[in-house]
Amino acid sequence: MKVTFLNHACFLVEHSNTVLINDPYLSGTAFNDGWDLIVNDIDFSFSKEKKYFIYYSHEHPDHFSIPFINGIGDDFKENITIIYQDTKDLRVSSFLRKKNFNVIEAKHNQKIALSKNFFITIGKVPFYDSWALIDIQGKKILNANDCILEAPDRIKDIKKITNNIDILFTQYSYANWVEGGEESKSARKELAREKLRRIKMQANILNPTYIVPFASMVRFCHEENSYMNDSINTPRDTIEFIANETKSTPYLMVPYEEWDGETSKDNRLAISFWDTAYKDALIRPLIKLKEKYSLED
């Protein structure tokens, strides 16, 4: 097994000749120019020698990236199958089929074989998200991305399917707007603390050997929302929290890093990388308001 981190919520799991890609958003902005990536323009190329599956947890544009989908050439599509939770509106699956992709609509808690000894189980979380349990020869990776796991019962529902897990990939900072605007810094700080408390709750119930913080490597990049960056959790904050507040081992990954899922490491180089990346990203120019309209308009 090989795990490769690319960016934000995207990592690859490879076994034999089969590759599972999780939530590829690798460049550009999302949410109407509201977000961009801490590290931009990560490269990824498909190989005709391998079989690919792409799992999309939900259709937010920092997970379900239309530019990434549109950038896949027709000559590779026959080797790619996209896995998405089944929905009543069929909007996502219909969109992908129109682009000539093979699509599996996964039912709640359905276990899907990707290749020999390589499985994925998708579980829905109200009201639009999903988690994925990746199982390779009995080694279990839980991709919790930014599922709203705010209560123990919701995590215990996952545990019924997963039992204990080896590796937990989970969100570490807030990504949503906080009511109250620029003056509500205390509310943003509290939300940041809540994200860390949720990691501890997940760790206490799921007992992962390793916790990989991810799905938060973005900045608020517009002049109207950049103040939201003032209270975000950084990778450094998160690694210290996991080390001090859980029994799990923190494992911080950087773009293109490969891991066997078993070997521990010293996180200091990765922390230094992200310290610099965040510092550089937070002084990049902001996107300006393009147009204004009168109340009558």
Disulfide bonds with the S-S distance in Angstrom:
none
